[in-house]
Amino acid sequence: MTMMAPLMRSITHGAPGRRDWRWVLSAAVPVVVLGLVAFAVRAVGVHSGFELWVDEMVYSDLGNSVARGDLPNLPNGYFFLHPPGMFVVEGLVIKVFGLGDLDPASRVWALRWLTITLGALSVMLVFLIVQRIVGRLPAWFAAALMIFEPFVLRNNSRVFLETLGGLFVLVGLLALIHHITAGGARDTRVLLPVTAGAFFGLAILTKDVYVLYVFLPVVAAIFWRKTLAMREALLVLAATVTPYALYLLFLFAAGRLGGWVEAKAQGIARMFGGNVTSGYNAEGAPSLVSRLIELVGHYGTSYALLAICPLAGILVVRSARPERRMVGLTALFMGAFGLYSAAFGTFEEQYGYGIMLASITAMAVAVVEAREQWPRVQRPVLVATSLFLVFAVALGVRTELTTDNGFQQFHEWVAEGNLPADAKVGVTNGTAHWMYARDPRFGVWVSPKEMRDAGAQYILTQSLTTRQGYDYAVPGLIDWLEANATPVFRADGPNNGATILYRVDQPALDEGADADVAASPDRNGGEIGVEAGG
């Protein structure tokens, strides 16, 4: 018996007494096809459809430090805000494929092929989980939603931590669901709970917040209608804490545990609203409601899934079947976390990915549960879910086919020699800063006075994020540039607006500097690490 047994048993679920290769092949083909389709859909827009984000380059550089044989670190020190799971996987890929010498942005675009592969595997796992619980038709629905849901695509197509962590969650959940539905069979009653816990532990070792997805629901399952027996839950929980415990023991032995404690104290305060410096509840940031209204045409089904998650959880935890209740508990905890973060905490979009996974799996189960409990709602529920899927597919296709890669276009424009060798360029946000911090032609000069003092003739902006107050520059800079500067490069995108390189002639620059136009004394600029050091 191997750790892949839960996967193979779920693929062959529904064929009593048959385990010949023809059946295995016929059962596995739909799963493989789903994975290939999911990969192909994500490959369409992996570079063109998703603007570069500073976090991607930070994580890429952290992975590069692991590839060199060190703990995850940046020039300003070791990095403990997030656990090392994703950075270790990145490091292996960087080492194997020789990506270490690429510039930060180019390395990110290479590593995105890793994350879309992980996303495609996640689609396969959702299909297997839902099929195991409620059958193949709801599993097709859940898998199709995973393939095209625009927020899922957005996360899978970037070098974020959540996709790998979500993959580990789904493998563990598949093992646990198989254990529950098998009735604690003698040959798997230890292996499957331990397997589930081990993968849950790897999920937490990739992103701490997944403790809400996998640890707390298992604890609750002990007390909620005996969804899990005490013995099997303790097996899961013991295996879950083991990977992180080993990580902490390693940090203690290396004398780095104090840095971890400090980083985690800050991170927990930030996540739960004690120190909100980013996200929709941060001071000066656009409100969540305004962004929902602005982006509903792009992510309408995503916002619906955020709301559906706790509701589906409430319905499914009432089920008579323990495997359904287990999925309901995951949705209940993740949905409650989403509601709390939106109201009080640091609600950043990356947090939404785990909620999406819990919502999609619970929604598919909830549809079947509702049909069984209230047969009269079967037709309206079928119509509603079908329409929901159609909308999600339409939005997903639109997301993949829409060009939104201003920084990549600018990067290629610079690589083609269009920027003079002696040019000085001010950058106005963290992404551009990290992207070009190793190029002496670029610097954080975000007002006419700073540009003049640095001898800069050009400035690179993204219109929407600057106007919304996310960037180093004050919003008024855009109006001044539009009136006093000449665009020499422009690429438009739906999320960050227009990426524009302006040239400012000296008379206009002097006039703006003397008038102290767009002065930004409180900006969040400054030195950042771009190449992870020892």
C-alpha positions as a Python dict, from the first residue, in 0.01 Angstrom:
ca = {
    (1, 'M'): (0, 0, 0),
    (2, 'T'): (148, 336, -99),
    (3, 'M'): (51, 698, -33),
    (4, 'M'): (-93, 710, -388),
    (5, 'A'): (-350, 443, -297),
    (6, 'P'): (-621, 700, -210),
    (7, 'L'): (-584, 855, -554),
    (8, 'M'): (-608, 524, -738),
    (9, 'R'): (-901, 408, -528),
    (10, 'S'): (-1091, 728, -595),
    (11, 'I'): (-1030, 694, -969),
    (12, 'T'): (-1168, 341, -965),
    (13, 'H'): (-1453, 425, -728),
    (14, 'G'): (-1781, 273, -843),
    (15, 'A'): (-1643, -50, -993),
    (16, 'P'): (-1699, -318, -725),
    (17, 'G'): (-1474, -612, -767),
    (18, 'R'): (-1310, -481, -1084),
    (19, 'R'): (-950, -363, -1084),
    (20, 'D'): (-833, -475, -1428),
    (21, 'W'): (-634, -225, -1634),
    (22, 'R'): (-911, -166, -1887),
    (23, 'W'): (-1138, -39, -1614),
    (24, 'V'): (-863, 165, -1452),
    (25, 'L'): (-786, 319, -1792),
    (26, 'S'): (-1149, 402, -1866),
    (27, 'A'): (-1191, 553, -1520),
    (28, 'A'): (-865, 750, -1535),
    (29, 'V'): (-910, 897, -1883),
    (30, 'P'): (-1169, 1160, -1778),
    (31, 'V'): (-943, 1273, -1493),
    (32, 'V'): (-641, 1304, -1720),
    (33, 'V'): (-844, 1486, -1985),
    (34, 'L'): (-966, 1732, -1724),
    (35, 'G'): (-607, 1797, -1618),
    (36, 'L'): (-493, 1855, -1975),
    (37, 'V'): (-784, 2088, -2049),
    (38, 'A'): (-718, 2281, -1727),
    (39, 'F'): (-351, 2318, -1819),
    (40, 'A'): (-433, 2427, -2173),
    (41, 'V'): (-681, 2691, -2053),
    (42, 'R'): (-425, 2831, -1810),
    (43, 'A'): (-150, 2825, -2071),
    (44, 'V'): (-346, 3061, -2297),
    (45, 'G'): (-303, 3363, -2071),
    (46, 'V'): (-15, 3261, -1846),
    (47, 'H'): (195, 3556, -1971),
    (48, 'S'): (-45, 3780, -2159),
    (49, 'G'): (-346, 3775, -1925),
    (50, 'F'): (-206, 3849, -1579),
    (51, 'E'): (-4, 4155, -1488),
    (52, 'L'): (322, 4105, -1301),
    (53, 'W'): (288, 4148, -924),
    (54, 'V'): (566, 4242, -683),
    (55, 'D'): (486, 3946, -452),
    (56, 'E'): (571, 3709, -736),
    (57, 'M'): (923, 3848, -763),
    (58, 'V'): (969, 3841, -385),
    (59, 'Y'): (870, 3473, -376),
    (60, 'S'): (1085, 3398, -680),
    (61, 'D'): (1390, 3551, -515),
    (62, 'L'): (1319, 3358, -196),
    (63, 'G'): (1306, 3038, -399),
    (64, 'N'): (1633, 3137, -564),
    (65, 'S'): (1798, 3167, -223),
    (66, 'V'): (1685, 2810, -145),
    (67, 'A'): (1826, 2697, -480),
    (68, 'R'): (2162, 2828, -363),
    (69, 'G'): (2139, 2610, -52),
    (70, 'D'): (2032, 2868, 207),
    (71, 'L'): (1724, 2939, 413),
    (72, 'P'): (1474, 3169, 238),
    (73, 'N'): (1623, 3517, 263),
    (74, 'L'): (1647, 3862, 110),
    (75, 'P'): (1929, 4116, 148),
    (76, 'N'): (1766, 4260, 458),
    (77, 'G'): (1771, 3923, 635),
    (78, 'Y'): (1607, 3584, 664),
    (79, 'F'): (1241, 3563, 571),
    (80, 'F'): (998, 3405, 817),
    (81, 'L'): (669, 3579, 742),
    (82, 'H'): (560, 3277, 537),
    (83, 'P'): (673, 2917, 585),
    (84, 'P'): (916, 2770, 331),
    (85, 'G'): (706, 2509, 145),
    (86, 'M'): (663, 2698, -182),
    (87, 'F'): (1016, 2837, -169),
    (88, 'V'): (1160, 2485, -144),
    (89, 'V'): (960, 2369, -447),
    (90, 'E'): (1061, 2682, -637),
    (91, 'G'): (1422, 2624, -541),
    (92, 'L'): (1413, 2272, -684),
    (93, 'V'): (1262, 2394, -1010),
    (94, 'I'): (1509, 2684, -1035),
    (95, 'K'): (1798, 2445, -975),
    (96, 'V'): (1681, 2180, -1220),
    (97, 'F'): (1597, 2420, -1503),
    (98, 'G'): (1882, 2666, -1447),
    (99, 'L'): (1664, 2972, -1377),
    (100, 'G'): (1888, 3124, -1109),
    (101, 'D'): (2064, 3377, -1333),
    (102, 'L'): (1746, 3523, -1484),
    (103, 'D'): (1634, 3869, -1382),
    (104, 'P'): (1349, 3866, -1125),
    (105, 'A'): (1069, 3929, -1375),
    (106, 'S'): (1189, 3672, -1629),
    (107, 'R'): (1226, 3412, -1354),
    (108, 'V'): (866, 3477, -1249),
    (109, 'W'): (739, 3427, -1603),
    (110, 'A'): (926, 3096, -1618),
    (111, 'L'): (793, 2982, -1278),
    (112, 'R'): (435, 3054, -1378),
    (113, 'W'): (446, 2729, -1577),
    (114, 'L'): (496, 2556, -1242),
    (115, 'T'): (190, 2717, -1085),
    (116, 'I'): (-42, 2649, -1379),
    (117, 'T'): (67, 2284, -1362),
    (118, 'L'): (-19, 2276, -993),
    (119, 'G'): (-352, 2440, -1076),
    (120, 'A'): (-432, 2175, -1335),
    (121, 'L'): (-354, 1900, -1083),
    (122, 'S'): (-587, 2073, -837),
    (123, 'V'): (-872, 2049, -1089),
    (124, 'M'): (-817, 1674, -1110),
    (125, 'L'): (-822, 1642, -732),
    (126, 'V'): (-1144, 1840, -691),
    (127, 'F'): (-1306, 1608, -945),
    (128, 'L'): (-1191, 1301, -752),
    (129, 'I'): (-1306, 1439, -415),
    (130, 'V'): (-1652, 1536, -533),
    (131, 'Q'): (-1691, 1213, -731),
    (132, 'R'): (-1606, 1014, -420),
    (133, 'I'): (-1866, 1198, -213),
    (134, 'V'): (-2165, 1255, -442),
    (135, 'G'): (-2091, 1099, -781),
    (136, 'R'): (-1959, 1184, -1123),
    (137, 'L'): (-2206, 1446, -1251),
    (138, 'P'): (-2151, 1690, -962),
    (139, 'A'): (-1779, 1618, -997),
    (140, 'W'): (-1790, 1733, -1361),
    (141, 'F'): (-1963, 2051, -1246),
    (142, 'A'): (-1700, 2121, -979),
    (143, 'A'): (-1411, 2046, -1216),
    (144, 'A'): (-1553, 2268, -1490),
    (145, 'L'): (-1596, 2548, -1239),
    (146, 'M'): (-1235, 2502, -1126),
    (147, 'I'): (-1110, 2509, -1484),
    (148, 'F'): (-1274, 2838, -1579),
    (149, 'E'): (-1346, 3028, -1258),
    (150, 'P'): (-1167, 3363, -1317),
    (151, 'F'): (-1030, 3411, -967),
    (152, 'V'): (-896, 3055, -960),
    (153, 'L'): (-731, 3124, -1296),
    (154, 'R'): (-587, 3449, -1161),
    (155, 'N'): (-424, 3273, -867),
    (156, 'N'): (-306, 2965, -1056),
    (157, 'S'): (-142, 3188, -1318),
    (158, 'R'): (77, 3377, -1072),
    (159, 'V'): (368, 3268, -857),
    (160, 'F'): (174, 3273, -533),
    (161, 'L'): (192, 3039, -236),
    (162, 'E'): (-174, 2947, -231),
    (163, 'T'): (-186, 2719, -536),
    (164, 'L'): (71, 2475, -396),
    (165, 'G'): (-82, 2492, -48),
    (166, 'G'): (-426, 2429, -196),
    (167, 'L'): (-295, 2129, -385),
    (168, 'F'): (-166, 1977, -61),
    (169, 'V'): (-502, 2045, 105),
    (170, 'L'): (-687, 1865, -173),
    (171, 'V'): (-459, 1558, -163),
    (172, 'G'): (-508, 1535, 212),
    (173, 'L'): (-883, 1584, 183),
    (174, 'L'): (-904, 1313, -82),
    (175, 'A'): (-725, 1069, 150),
    (176, 'L'): (-948, 1163, 444),
    (177, 'I'): (-1271, 1136, 243),
    (178, 'H'): (-1162, 797, 114),
    (179, 'H'): (-1096, 686, 472),
    (180, 'I'): (-1441, 801, 585),
    (181, 'T'): (-1627, 644, 292),
    (182, 'A'): (-1432, 319, 327),
    (183, 'G'): (-1565, 290, 683),
    (184, 'G'): (-1222, 267, 840),
    (185, 'A'): (-1122, -47, 651),
    (186, 'R'): (-857, -247, 831),
    (187, 'D'): (-591, -214, 559),
    (188, 'T'): (-613, 168, 549),
    (189, 'R'): (-742, 284, 888),
    (190, 'V'): (-397, 411, 990),
    (191, 'L'): (-239, 485, 652),
    (192, 'L'): (-513, 709, 516),
    (193, 'P'): (-553, 936, 823),
    (194, 'V'): (-175, 971, 846),
    (195, 'T'): (-152, 1043, 473),
    (196, 'A'): (-424, 1303, 503),
    (197, 'G'): (-253, 1466, 799),
    (198, 'A'): (87, 1467, 632),
    (199, 'F'): (-46, 1655, 331),
    (200, 'F'): (-245, 1888, 555),
    (201, 'G'): (81, 1959, 734),
    (202, 'L'): (256, 2036, 406),
    (203, 'A'): (-27, 2278, 323),
    (204, 'I'): (31, 2466, 649),
    (205, 'L'): (406, 2456, 584),
    (206, 'T'): (329, 2641, 260),
    (207, 'K'): (79, 2895, 394),
    (208, 'D'): (-5, 2920, 765),
    (209, 'V'): (-361, 3034, 706),
    (210, 'Y'): (-448, 2685, 581),
    (211, 'V'): (-463, 2581, 945),
    (212, 'L'): (-818, 2716, 923),
    (213, 'Y'): (-887, 2484, 629),
    (214, 'V'): (-746, 2160, 761),
    (215, 'F'): (-666, 2166, 1134),
    (216, 'L'): (-967, 2337, 1291),
    (217, 'P'): (-1223, 2145, 1082),
    (218, 'V'): (-1067, 1815, 1192),
    (219, 'V'): (-1086, 1925, 1556),
    (220, 'A'): (-1448, 2028, 1506),
    (221, 'A'): (-1523, 1695, 1335),
    (222, 'I'): (-1459, 1516, 1664),
    (223, 'F'): (-1744, 1700, 1834),
    (224, 'W'): (-1984, 1768, 1547),
    (225, 'R'): (-2205, 1460, 1520),
    (226, 'K'): (-1899, 1234, 1548),
    (227, 'T'): (-1793, 1311, 1193),
    (228, 'L'): (-1454, 1168, 1287),
    (229, 'A'): (-1383, 929, 1571),
    (230, 'M'): (-1141, 1057, 1833),
    (231, 'R'): (-873, 804, 1741),
    (232, 'E'): (-872, 876, 1368),
    (233, 'A'): (-888, 1252, 1422),
    (234, 'L'): (-588, 1235, 1653),
    (235, 'L'): (-397, 1042, 1387),
    (236, 'V'): (-476, 1315, 1135),
    (237, 'L'): (-386, 1595, 1375),
    (238, 'A'): (-60, 1434, 1487),
    (239, 'A'): (51, 1394, 1126),
    (240, 'T'): (-64, 1748, 1048),
    (241, 'V'): (156, 1916, 1308),
    (242, 'T'): (462, 1706, 1229),
    (243, 'P'): (599, 1897, 922),
    (244, 'Y'): (573, 2237, 1091),
    (245, 'A'): (713, 2099, 1417),
    (246, 'L'): (1017, 1968, 1230),
    (247, 'Y'): (1059, 2308, 1066),
    (248, 'L'): (1053, 2483, 1404),
    (249, 'L'): (1302, 2234, 1547),
    (250, 'F'): (1531, 2309, 1254),
    (251, 'L'): (1501, 2685, 1316),
    (252, 'F'): (1572, 2632, 1686),
    (253, 'A'): (1883, 2429, 1609),
    (254, 'A'): (1997, 2696, 1363),
    (255, 'G'): (1939, 2973, 1617),
    (256, 'R'): (1669, 3139, 1405),
    (257, 'L'): (1357, 3072, 1610),
    (258, 'G'): (1349, 3426, 1753),
    (259, 'G'): (1319, 3574, 1404),
    (260, 'W'): (1030, 3341, 1329),
    (261, 'V'): (845, 3441, 1648),
    (262, 'E'): (880, 3811, 1568),
    (263, 'A'): (765, 3768, 1207),
    (264, 'K'): (467, 3555, 1307),
    (265, 'A'): (354, 3798, 1575),
    (266, 'Q'): (348, 4073, 1314),
    (267, 'G'): (180, 3851, 1056),
    (268, 'I'): (-97, 3736, 1289),
    (269, 'A'): (-170, 4092, 1398),
    (270, 'R'): (-186, 4197, 1035),
    (271, 'M'): (-409, 3910, 924),
    (272, 'F'): (-667, 3955, 1198),
    (273, 'G'): (-682, 4333, 1187),
    (274, 'G'): (-445, 4440, 1465),
    (275, 'N'): (-210, 4604, 1217),
    (276, 'V'): (-379, 4654, 881),
    (277, 'T'): (-118, 4792, 639),
    (278, 'S'): (-250, 4638, 318),
    (279, 'G'): (-571, 4496, 178),
    (280, 'Y'): (-909, 4664, 148),
    (281, 'N'): (-924, 4769, 514),
    (282, 'A'): (-590, 4950, 507),
    (283, 'E'): (-593, 5326, 555),
    (284, 'G'): (-628, 5509, 223),
    (285, 'A'): (-705, 5193, 23),
    (286, 'P'): (-1016, 5173, -196),
    (287, 'S'): (-1306, 5015, -10),
    (288, 'L'): (-1400, 4653, -70),
    (289, 'V'): (-1745, 4761, -188),
    (290, 'S'): (-1603, 5001, -447),
    (291, 'R'): (-1370, 4734, -584),
    (292, 'L'): (-1651, 4478, -594),
    (293, 'I'): (-1864, 4715, -799),
    (294, 'E'): (-1572, 4798, -1027),
    (295, 'L'): (-1469, 4439, -1095),
    (296, 'V'): (-1801, 4253, -1082),
    (297, 'G'): (-1797, 4230, -1461),
    (298, 'H'): (-1467, 4040, -1442),
    (299, 'Y'): (-1507, 3839, -1119),
    (300, 'G'): (-1881, 3824, -1051),
    (301, 'T'): (-1888, 3448, -998),
    (302, 'S'): (-1582, 3473, -773),
    (303, 'Y'): (-1758, 3717, -542),
    (304, 'A'): (-2062, 3491, -542),
    (305, 'L'): (-1847, 3194, -437),
    (306, 'L'): (-1704, 3395, -147),
    (307, 'A'): (-2059, 3447, -23),
    (308, 'I'): (-2170, 3092, -104),
    (309, 'C'): (-1888, 2930, 95),
    (310, 'P'): (-2030, 2970, 449),
    (311, 'L'): (-2385, 2911, 328),
    (312, 'A'): (-2292, 2585, 157),
    (313, 'G'): (-2102, 2489, 469),
    (314, 'I'): (-2407, 2547, 688),
    (315, 'L'): (-2619, 2325, 462),
    (316, 'V'): (-2367, 2043, 420),
    (317, 'V'): (-2266, 2010, 788),
    (318, 'R'): (-2627, 1907, 854),
    (319, 'S'): (-2594, 1605, 626),
    (320, 'A'): (-2649, 1255, 757),
    (321, 'R'): (-2330, 1142, 583),
    (322, 'P'): (-1997, 1206, 759),
    (323, 'E'): (-1791, 1260, 442),
    (324, 'R'): (-2026, 1540, 340),
    (325, 'R'): (-2015, 1693, 687),
    (326, 'M'): (-1634, 1695, 668),
    (327, 'V'): (-1643, 1903, 350),
    (328, 'G'): (-1909, 2124, 508),
    (329, 'L'): (-1685, 2195, 806),
    (330, 'T'): (-1401, 2308, 581),
    (331, 'A'): (-1637, 2546, 400),
    (332, 'L'): (-1778, 2674, 728),
    (333, 'F'): (-1438, 2764, 873),
    (334, 'M'): (-1299, 2914, 552),
    (335, 'G'): (-1621, 3104, 483),
    (336, 'A'): (-1622, 3248, 835),
    (337, 'F'): (-1259, 3352, 791),
    (338, 'G'): (-1345, 3527, 467),
    (339, 'L'): (-1631, 3719, 628),
    (340, 'Y'): (-1414, 3824, 922),
    (341, 'S'): (-1125, 3933, 701),
    (342, 'A'): (-1355, 4134, 478),
    (343, 'A'): (-1505, 4312, 776),
    (344, 'F'): (-1207, 4361, 1007),
    (345, 'G'): (-885, 4198, 893),
    (346, 'T'): (-635, 4226, 611),
    (347, 'F'): (-851, 4097, 326),
    (348, 'E'): (-603, 4053, 43),
    (349, 'E'): (-699, 3867, -268),
    (350, 'Q'): (-460, 3577, -208),
    (351, 'Y'): (-666, 3481, 99),
    (352, 'G'): (-959, 3417, -132),
    (353, 'Y'): (-807, 3115, -306),
    (354, 'G'): (-855, 2875, -15),
    (355, 'I'): (-1210, 3002, 24),
    (356, 'M'): (-1268, 2930, -346),
    (357, 'L'): (-1151, 2569, -312),
    (358, 'A'): (-1369, 2512, -6),
    (359, 'S'): (-1665, 2684, -170),
    (360, 'I'): (-1650, 2493, -499),
    (361, 'T'): (-1625, 2151, -333),
    (362, 'A'): (-1897, 2233, -77),
    (363, 'M'): (-2124, 2389, -341),
    (364, 'A'): (-2115, 2072, -552),
    (365, 'V'): (-2202, 1863, -247),
    (366, 'A'): (-2466, 2113, -132),
    (367, 'V'): (-2651, 2087, -463),
    (368, 'V'): (-2693, 1713, -412),
    (369, 'E'): (-2778, 1756, -43),
    (370, 'A'): (-3046, 2015, -124),
    (371, 'R'): (-3198, 1790, -389),
    (372, 'E'): (-3216, 1501, -143),
    (373, 'Q'): (-3361, 1707, 141),
    (374, 'W'): (-3605, 1909, -69),
    (375, 'P'): (-3689, 1723, -394),
    (376, 'R'): (-3908, 2009, -516),
    (377, 'V'): (-3606, 2240, -553),
    (378, 'Q'): (-3425, 2001, -789),
    (379, 'R'): (-3522, 2182, -1110),
    (380, 'P'): (-3455, 2540, -994),
    (381, 'V'): (-3126, 2433, -836),
    (382, 'L'): (-3022, 2261, -1160),
    (383, 'V'): (-3110, 2571, -1363),
    (384, 'A'): (-2930, 2804, -1120),
    (385, 'T'): (-2611, 2596, -1108),
    (386, 'S'): (-2608, 2556, -1486),
    (387, 'L'): (-2640, 2932, -1537),
    (388, 'F'): (-2372, 2992, -1275),
    (389, 'L'): (-2135, 2760, -1460),
    (390, 'V'): (-2209, 2929, -1793),
    (391, 'F'): (-2130, 3270, -1643),
    (392, 'A'): (-1809, 3138, -1485),
    (393, 'V'): (-1695, 2987, -1817),
    (394, 'A'): (-1769, 3313, -1999),
    (395, 'L'): (-1578, 3518, -1743),
    (396, 'G'): (-1289, 3273, -1740),
    (397, 'V'): (-1255, 3274, -2118),
    (398, 'R'): (-1267, 3653, -2112),
    (399, 'T'): (-997, 3661, -1845),
    (400, 'E'): (-765, 3433, -2040),
    (401, 'L'): (-811, 3619, -2369),
    (402, 'T'): (-781, 3974, -2230),
    (403, 'T'): (-435, 4127, -2257),
    (404, 'D'): (-315, 4252, -1920),
    (405, 'N'): (65, 4246, -1919),
    (406, 'G'): (189, 4604, -1937),
    (407, 'F'): (508, 4532, -1744),
    (408, 'Q'): (598, 4239, -1966),
    (409, 'Q'): (546, 4449, -2277),
    (410, 'F'): (761, 4724, -2126),
    (411, 'H'): (1027, 4471, -2026),
    (412, 'E'): (1045, 4347, -2387),
    (413, 'W'): (1049, 4706, -2517),
    (414, 'V'): (1351, 4783, -2296),
    (415, 'A'): (1523, 4456, -2393),
    (416, 'E'): (1490, 4554, -2760),
    (417, 'G'): (1710, 4859, -2695),
    (418, 'N'): (1442, 5126, -2713),
    (419, 'L'): (1547, 5289, -2386),
    (420, 'P'): (1865, 5498, -2422),
    (421, 'A'): (2164, 5359, -2238),
    (422, 'D'): (2211, 5684, -2047),
    (423, 'A'): (1843, 5727, -1953),
    (424, 'K'): (1732, 5772, -1595),
    (425, 'V'): (1382, 5640, -1516),
    (426, 'G'): (1174, 5700, -1205),
    (427, 'V'): (955, 5410, -1098),
    (428, 'T'): (637, 5468, -903),
    (429, 'N'): (535, 5132, -756),
    (430, 'G'): (682, 4831, -583),
    (431, 'T'): (654, 4600, -884),
    (432, 'A'): (861, 4824, -1111),
    (433, 'H'): (1102, 4893, -824),
    (434, 'W'): (1169, 4523, -768),
    (435, 'M'): (1175, 4452, -1140),
    (436, 'Y'): (1453, 4702, -1212),
    (437, 'A'): (1635, 4746, -882),
    (438, 'R'): (1946, 4588, -1034),
    (439, 'D'): (1940, 4825, -1333),
    (440, 'P'): (2117, 5152, -1241),
    (441, 'R'): (1902, 5345, -1490),
    (442, 'F'): (1596, 5298, -1267),
    (443, 'G'): (1519, 5440, -924),
    (444, 'V'): (1235, 5545, -695),
    (445, 'W'): (1194, 5906, -809),
    (446, 'V'): (825, 5983, -794),
    (447, 'S'): (794, 6361, -820),
    (448, 'P'): (941, 6627, -1051),
    (449, 'K'): (1177, 6740, -775),
    (450, 'E'): (1306, 6388, -710),
    (451, 'M'): (1345, 6332, -1083),
    (452, 'R'): (1541, 6652, -1130),
    (453, 'D'): (1766, 6578, -832),
    (454, 'A'): (1842, 6233, -976),
    (455, 'G'): (1888, 6356, -1334),
    (456, 'A'): (1591, 6148, -1452),
    (457, 'Q'): (1415, 6236, -1777),
    (458, 'Y'): (1163, 5950, -1774),
    (459, 'I'): (907, 5813, -1530),
    (460, 'L'): (718, 5480, -1545),
    (461, 'T'): (362, 5477, -1410),
    (462, 'Q'): (52, 5262, -1387),
    (463, 'S'): (-245, 5494, -1398),
    (464, 'L'): (-514, 5312, -1203),
    (465, 'T'): (-307, 5192, -907),
    (466, 'T'): (-151, 5537, -867),
    (467, 'R'): (-489, 5709, -876),
    (468, 'Q'): (-621, 5464, -616),
    (469, 'G'): (-334, 5535, -378),
    (470, 'Y'): (-157, 5199, -394),
    (471, 'D'): (172, 5329, -536),
    (472, 'Y'): (466, 5534, -413),
    (473, 'A'): (353, 5837, -613),
    (474, 'V'): (60, 6059, -513),
    (475, 'P'): (-249, 6040, -738),
    (476, 'G'): (-198, 6396, -860),
    (477, 'L'): (120, 6295, -1042),
    (478, 'I'): (-83, 6132, -1319),
    (479, 'D'): (-272, 6453, -1396),
    (480, 'W'): (51, 6653, -1402),
    (481, 'L'): (221, 6405, -1635),
    (482, 'E'): (-76, 6398, -1871),
    (483, 'A'): (-52, 6777, -1901),
    (484, 'N'): (326, 6821, -1906),
    (485, 'A'): (496, 6504, -2035),
    (486, 'T'): (514, 6296, -2352),
    (487, 'P'): (427, 5924, -2350),
    (488, 'V'): (693, 5717, -2527),
    (489, 'F'): (556, 5375, -2433),
    (490, 'R'): (201, 5272, -2344),
    (491, 'A'): (23, 4941, -2275),
    (492, 'D'): (-334, 4933, -2148),
    (493, 'G'): (-474, 4673, -1908),
    (494, 'P'): (-801, 4620, -1721),
    (495, 'N'): (-667, 4584, -1367),
    (496, 'N'): (-385, 4836, -1324),
    (497, 'G'): (-481, 5076, -1598),
    (498, 'A'): (-231, 5210, -1850),
    (499, 'T'): (139, 5129, -1806),
    (500, 'I'): (305, 5441, -1945),
    (501, 'L'): (665, 5558, -1975),
    (502, 'Y'): (666, 5938, -1990),
    (503, 'R'): (950, 6163, -2103),
    (504, 'V'): (956, 6497, -1923),
    (505, 'D'): (1140, 6782, -2097),
    (506, 'Q'): (1371, 6986, -1878),
    (507, 'P'): (1167, 7313, -1874),
    (508, 'A'): (853, 7130, -1759),
    (509, 'L'): (1055, 6930, -1506),
    (510, 'D'): (1210, 7246, -1362),
    (511, 'E'): (873, 7415, -1339),
    (512, 'G'): (717, 7118, -1162),
    (513, 'A'): (1011, 7076, -927),
    (514, 'D'): (1014, 7445, -832),
    (515, 'A'): (641, 7427, -757),
    (516, 'D'): (693, 7103, -558),
    (517, 'V'): (429, 6930, -767),
    (518, 'A'): (320, 6580, -658),
    (519, 'A'): (547, 6585, -354),
    (520, 'S'): (510, 6258, -164),
    (521, 'P'): (685, 6279, 175),
    (522, 'D'): (499, 5981, 320),
    (523, 'R'): (543, 5736, 37),
    (524, 'N'): (625, 5373, 111),
    (525, 'G'): (928, 5366, -116),
    (526, 'G'): (1286, 5310, -15),
    (527, 'E'): (1536, 5033, -40),
    (528, 'I'): (1410, 4682, -102),
    (529, 'G'): (1603, 4364, -146),
    (530, 'V'): (1599, 4219, -491),
    (531, 'E'): (1855, 3945, -480),
    (532, 'A'): (1838, 3708, -188),
    (533, 'G'): (2166, 3709, -8),
    (534, 'G'): (2327, 3501, 258),
}
